[in-house]
Amino acid sequence: METFYEKYGGEETISKVVDYFYDLVLADHTVNDFFKNTDMEKQRKHQTKFISYALGGPNQYTDQSMAKVHAGTNLQPNHFDAIVMHLRAALTHFGVSEGDIADALNKVESLRDDILYK
């Protein structure tokens, strides 16, 4: 069965989705403070690798656990929900089907406990 990653054009497409996603995130005052001291070029590349892997692509993601990455951020449910909303908007913008968006967001949702309140 074709993975989401293959179906939508692999890392090249996911990179475009990630760029659009971060444009939305950085324009959102609810969450953009979390990225004020972040090297966004590095963050975009890192997130592209992570999302590619999460959606069935090759595992190029060799970084720390989600809990470690988010340590000290004290992300709250409203922050997580804003990120999910922007990811949904980015996937929709690039023509991803509603069923595939639901699958992708379910994967993201499974990380909620590893990310919140750290």
C-alpha positions as CSV (number, residue, x, y, z in Angstrom):
1,M,0.0,0.0,0.0
2,E,1.2,3.5,-0.9
3,T,2.2,5.6,2.1
4,F,1.0,9.1,2.6
5,Y,4.6,10.2,2.0
6,E,4.7,8.5,-1.4
7,K,1.1,9.5,-2.4
8,Y,1.8,13.2,-2.0
9,G,5.2,13.5,-3.5
10,G,7.7,12.7,-0.8
11,E,10.0,15.1,1.0
12,E,9.8,17.8,-1.6
13,T,6.1,18.2,-1.1
14,I,6.3,17.8,2.7
15,S,9.0,20.6,2.7
16,K,6.5,22.9,1.0
17,V,3.8,21.9,3.5
18,V,6.2,22.6,6.4
19,D,7.1,26.0,5.0
20,Y,3.5,27.0,4.7
21,F,2.8,25.6,8.1
22,Y,5.5,27.7,9.8
23,D,4.3,30.8,7.9
24,L,0.9,30.2,9.6
25,V,2.5,29.4,13.0
26,L,4.8,32.5,13.0
27,A,1.8,34.7,12.2
28,D,-0.1,33.3,15.2
29,H,0.5,35.3,18.4
30,T,-0.8,32.3,20.4
31,V,2.3,30.2,19.6
32,N,4.9,32.3,17.7
33,D,6.7,33.3,20.9
34,F,7.9,29.7,21.2
35,F,10.0,30.2,18.1
36,K,11.4,33.7,18.7
37,N,14.9,32.3,19.5
38,T,14.7,29.4,17.0
39,D,16.9,29.0,13.9
40,M,13.9,28.7,11.6
41,E,15.8,27.3,8.6
42,K,17.1,24.5,10.8
43,Q,13.7,24.0,12.4
44,R,12.0,23.7,9.0
45,K,14.5,21.1,7.8
46,H,14.2,19.2,11.1
47,Q,10.4,19.3,11.0
48,T,10.4,18.1,7.3
49,K,12.4,15.1,8.2
50,F,10.2,14.3,11.2
51,I,6.9,14.8,9.3
52,S,8.3,12.8,6.4
53,Y,9.0,9.9,8.8
54,A,5.7,10.2,10.6
55,L,3.9,9.9,7.2
56,G,5.6,6.8,6.0
57,G,8.9,8.2,4.6
58,P,12.4,7.1,5.4
59,N,13.6,7.5,9.0
60,Q,16.0,10.4,8.8
61,Y,14.8,11.5,12.2
62,T,17.5,10.7,14.8
63,D,17.0,13.4,17.3
64,Q,15.9,13.4,20.9
65,S,12.5,12.2,22.2
66,M,9.5,14.5,21.9
67,A,9.5,15.0,25.7
68,K,13.1,16.1,25.7
69,V,12.7,18.4,22.7
70,H,9.8,20.2,24.4
71,A,11.3,20.3,27.9
72,G,11.0,23.7,29.5
73,T,8.4,25.0,27.0
74,N,5.4,24.2,29.3
75,L,3.1,23.9,26.2
76,Q,-0.6,24.0,27.1
77,P,-3.5,22.3,25.3
78,N,-4.4,25.6,23.5
79,H,-0.9,25.8,22.0
80,F,-1.0,22.2,20.9
81,D,-4.5,22.7,19.4
82,A,-3.2,25.9,17.5
83,I,-0.4,23.9,16.0
84,V,-2.8,21.1,14.9
85,M,-5.1,23.7,13.4
86,H,-2.2,25.2,11.3
87,L,-1.0,21.7,10.2
88,R,-4.6,20.9,9.1
89,A,-4.7,24.2,7.2
90,A,-1.3,23.5,5.5
91,L,-2.3,20.0,4.5
92,T,-5.7,21.3,3.1
93,H,-3.9,24.1,1.2
94,F,-1.8,21.4,-0.6
95,G,-4.8,19.3,-1.6
96,V,-4.4,16.5,0.9
97,S,-7.7,14.5,1.2
98,E,-9.8,14.7,4.3
99,G,-9.1,11.1,5.2
100,D,-5.4,11.5,4.9
101,I,-5.5,14.7,7.0
102,A,-7.4,12.7,9.7
103,D,-4.8,10.0,9.6
104,A,-1.9,12.5,9.9
105,L,-3.6,14.4,12.7
106,N,-4.2,11.2,14.6
107,K,-0.5,10.6,14.5
108,V,0.2,14.1,15.8
109,E,-2.5,13.6,18.5
110,S,-0.7,10.5,19.7
111,L,2.2,12.7,20.7
112,R,0.1,15.1,22.8
113,D,1.1,13.5,26.2
114,D,4.8,13.6,25.2
115,I,4.6,17.3,24.4
116,L,2.3,19.0,26.9
117,Y,3.4,20.5,30.3
118,K,7.1,19.6,29.8
